[in-house]
Amino acid sequence: MELPPGLAFGKNAAGQPTVTGKDGKALTQVRPTLLQDAKAIAVLQNHRIAQ
């Protein structure tokens, strides 16, 4: 999953995924299930392209 320029994935003190800004501060927490869903969709799309 790609983020717009200036944003990146990070982790908070509890180890949960977050989206961070250019300054490295967490902007929002990301639910792990959303990341897993995005990864699964990407795998399926790559599989369809390969066929």
DSSP file (Angstrom, degrees, kcal/mol; ACC not computed):
  #  RESIDUE AA STRUCTURE BP1 BP2  ACC     N-H-->O    O-->H-N    N-H-->O    O-->H-N    TCO  KAPPA ALPHA  PHI   PSI    X-CA   Y-CA   Z-CA
    1    1 A M              0   0    0      0, 0.0     2,-0.4     0, 0.0    38,-0.0   0.000 360.0 360.0 360.0 128.6    0.0    0.0    0.0
    2    2 A E        -     0   0    0      6,-0.0     6,-0.1     0, 0.0     0, 0.0  -0.784 360.0-153.6-101.7 141.3    1.5    3.3   -1.0
    3    3 A L        -     0   0    0     -2,-0.4     3,-0.1     4,-0.2     4,-0.1  -0.758  31.4 -92.5-105.9 156.6    1.0    6.6    0.9
    4    4 A P    >   -     0   0    0      0, 0.0     3,-1.9     0, 0.0    -1,-0.1  -0.231  61.2 -75.5 -60.6 157.1    1.1   10.1   -0.6
    5    5 A P  T 3  S+     0   0    0      0, 0.0     3,-0.1     0, 0.0    17,-0.1  -0.256 121.2  30.7 -54.2 139.4    4.5   11.9   -0.5
    6    6 A G  T 3  S+     0   0    0      1,-0.3     2,-0.3    -3,-0.1    17,-0.1   0.272 102.9  93.2  93.4 -10.7    5.3   13.1    3.0
    7    7 A L    <   +     0   0    0     -3,-1.9    -1,-0.3    14,-0.1     2,-0.3  -0.863  48.0 170.2-113.8 150.8    3.4   10.3    4.8
    8    8 A A  E     -A   20   0A   0     12,-1.9    12,-3.4    -2,-0.3     2,-0.3  -0.973  35.4-101.8-150.6 161.6    4.9    7.0    6.0
    9    9 A F  E     +A   19   0A   0     -2,-0.3     2,-0.2    10,-0.2    10,-0.2  -0.666  48.7 153.5 -84.4 145.7    4.0    4.1    8.1
   10   10 A G  E     -A   18   0A   0      8,-2.4     8,-2.3    -2,-0.3     2,-0.3  -0.786  36.1-110.0-149.1-167.7    5.3    3.9   11.6
   11   11 A K  E     -A   17   0A   0      6,-0.3     2,-0.1    -2,-0.2    15,-0.1  -0.990  20.5-134.6-136.5 145.7    4.5    2.4   15.0
   12   12 A N    >   -     0   0    0      4,-2.3     3,-2.1    -2,-0.3     6,-0.0  -0.240  45.6 -83.1 -87.0-176.1    3.4    4.0   18.2
   13   13 A A  T 3  S+     0   0    0      1,-0.3    -1,-0.1     2,-0.1    -2,-0.0   0.777 131.6  53.9 -60.6 -27.2    4.8    3.2   21.7
   14   14 A A  T 3  S-     0   0    0      2,-0.1    -1,-0.3     3,-0.0     0, 0.0   0.459 119.4-110.6 -86.5  -1.1    2.5    0.2   22.0
   15   15 A G  S <  S+     0   0    0     -3,-2.1    -2,-0.1     1,-0.3    -1,-0.0   0.574  71.0 141.2  84.8   9.4    3.8   -1.1   18.7
   16   16 A Q        -     0   0    0      1,-0.1    -4,-2.3    15,-0.0    -1,-0.3  -0.625  58.9 -99.6 -86.1 145.2    0.6   -0.5   16.8
   17   17 A P  E     +A   11   0A   0      0, 0.0    13,-2.7     0, 0.0     2,-0.3  -0.330  47.3 173.8 -66.2 142.5    0.8    0.7   13.2
   18   18 A T  E     -AB  10  29A   0     -8,-2.3    -8,-2.4    11,-0.3     2,-0.5  -0.903  34.1-118.7-137.7 166.2    0.4    4.5   12.5
   19   19 A V  E     -AB   9  28A   0      9,-2.5     8,-3.6    -2,-0.3     9,-1.3  -0.961  36.2-161.5-105.5 127.6    0.6    6.9    9.7
   20   20 A T  E     -AB   8  26A   0    -12,-3.4   -12,-1.9    -2,-0.5     6,-0.2  -0.792   7.8-133.6-112.2 153.5    3.3    9.5   10.4
   21   21 A G    >   -     0   0    0      4,-2.1     3,-2.0    -2,-0.3   -14,-0.1  -0.226  44.0 -80.9 -90.9-174.9    3.9   13.0    8.8
   22   22 A K  T 3  S+     0   0    0      1,-0.3   -15,-0.1     2,-0.1   -16,-0.1   0.805 129.8  56.6 -57.9 -31.7    7.1   14.5    7.6
   23   23 A D  T 3  S-     0   0    0      2,-0.1    -1,-0.3   -17,-0.1     3,-0.1   0.487 116.1-114.1 -81.5  -2.1    8.0   15.5   11.2
   24   24 A G  S <  S+     0   0    0     -3,-2.0     2,-0.3     1,-0.3    -2,-0.1   0.433  72.2 135.0  85.4  -1.0    7.8   11.8   12.3
   25   25 A K        -     0   0    0      1,-0.1    -4,-2.1    -5,-0.0    -1,-0.3  -0.618  64.0-105.6 -83.8 141.2    4.8   12.4   14.5
   26   26 A A  E     -B   20   0A   0     -2,-0.3    -6,-0.3    -6,-0.2     3,-0.1  -0.451  32.8-177.5 -66.2 129.4    1.9   10.0   14.4
   27   27 A L  E     -     0   0A   0     -8,-3.6     2,-0.3     1,-0.4    -7,-0.2   0.799  67.4 -10.5 -94.0 -37.8   -1.1   11.5   12.6
   28   28 A T  E     -B   19   0A   0     -9,-1.3    -9,-2.5     2,-0.0    -1,-0.4  -0.987  66.4-111.7-159.4 153.7   -3.5    8.5   13.0
   29   29 A Q  E     -B   18   0A   0     -2,-0.3     2,-0.5   -11,-0.2   -11,-0.3  -0.699  29.6-145.4 -88.1 143.1   -3.5    4.9   14.2
   30   30 A V        -     0   0    0    -13,-2.7    -2,-0.0    -2,-0.3     3,-0.0  -0.929  15.0-124.0-112.6 130.6   -4.1    2.3   11.5
   31   31 A R    >>  -     0   0    0     -2,-0.5     3,-1.3     1,-0.1     4,-1.2  -0.577  17.4-134.5 -72.4 129.9   -6.1   -0.8   12.3
   32   32 A P  H 3> S+     0   0    0      0, 0.0     4,-2.3     0, 0.0     5,-0.2   0.819 103.1  62.3 -55.8 -32.6   -3.9   -3.9   11.5
   33   33 A T  H 3> S+     0   0    0      1,-0.2     4,-2.4     2,-0.2     5,-0.2   0.851  99.6  54.6 -64.2 -32.1   -6.9   -5.6    9.8
   34   34 A L  H <> S+     0   0    0     -3,-1.3     4,-2.2     2,-0.2    -1,-0.2   0.900 109.1  47.6 -66.2 -39.1   -7.0   -2.7    7.2
   35   35 A L  H  X S+     0   0    0     -4,-1.2     4,-2.2     2,-0.2    -2,-0.2   0.899 111.7  50.1 -66.9 -40.1   -3.4   -3.3    6.3
   36   36 A Q  H  X S+     0   0    0     -4,-2.3     4,-2.4     2,-0.2    -2,-0.2   0.907 110.7  49.7 -64.9 -41.5   -4.0   -7.1    6.0
   37   37 A D  H  X S+     0   0    0     -4,-2.4     4,-2.4     2,-0.2    -2,-0.2   0.917 110.7  49.7 -62.6 -43.6   -6.9   -6.5    3.7
   38   38 A A  H  X S+     0   0    0     -4,-2.2     4,-2.1     1,-0.2    -2,-0.2   0.898 111.4  49.1 -62.8 -40.3   -4.9   -4.1    1.6
   39   39 A K  H  X S+     0   0    0     -4,-2.2     4,-2.2     2,-0.2    -1,-0.2   0.911 110.7  50.1 -65.7 -42.0   -2.1   -6.7    1.3
   40   40 A A  H  X S+     0   0    0     -4,-2.4     4,-2.2     1,-0.2    -2,-0.2   0.896 110.1  50.3 -63.7 -40.6   -4.5   -9.4    0.4
   41   41 A I  H  X S+     0   0    0     -4,-2.4     4,-2.5     1,-0.2    -1,-0.2   0.914 109.7  51.0 -64.0 -42.1   -6.1   -7.3   -2.3
   42   42 A A  H  X S+     0   0    0     -4,-2.1     4,-2.4     1,-0.2    -2,-0.2   0.900 109.5  50.4 -62.6 -40.8   -2.7   -6.5   -3.8
   43   43 A V  H  X S+     0   0    0     -4,-2.2     4,-2.1     2,-0.2    -1,-0.2   0.922 111.7  47.9 -63.1 -44.3   -1.8  -10.2   -3.9
   44   44 A L  H  X S+     0   0    0     -4,-2.2     4,-2.2     2,-0.2    -2,-0.2   0.908 111.5  49.7 -64.1 -42.2   -5.0  -11.0   -5.7
   45   45 A Q  H  X S+     0   0    0     -4,-2.5     4,-2.0     1,-0.2    -1,-0.2   0.908 111.3  48.8 -64.3 -41.5   -4.5   -8.2   -8.2
   46   46 A N  H  X S+     0   0    0     -4,-2.4     4,-1.8     1,-0.2    -1,-0.2   0.871 110.0  52.5 -65.4 -36.3   -1.0   -9.3   -8.9
   47   47 A H  H  X S+     0   0    0     -4,-2.1     4,-1.0     2,-0.2    -2,-0.2   0.910 109.2  48.9 -65.9 -41.7   -2.2  -12.9   -9.4
   48   48 A R  H  < S+     0   0    0     -4,-2.2     3,-0.3     1,-0.2    -2,-0.2   0.881 110.7  50.7 -65.3 -38.3   -4.8  -11.8  -11.9
   49   49 A I  H  < S+     0   0    0     -4,-2.0    -1,-0.2     1,-0.2    -2,-0.2   0.871 107.5  54.4 -66.6 -36.2   -2.3   -9.8  -13.8
   50   50 A A  H  <        0   0    0     -4,-1.8    -1,-0.2     1,-0.3    -2,-0.2   0.746 360.0 360.0 -70.4 -23.3    0.1  -12.8  -14.0
   51   51 A Q     <        0   0    0     -4,-1.0    -1,-0.3    -3,-0.3    -2,-0.2   0.499 360.0 360.0 -76.1 360.0   -2.6  -15.0  -15.5
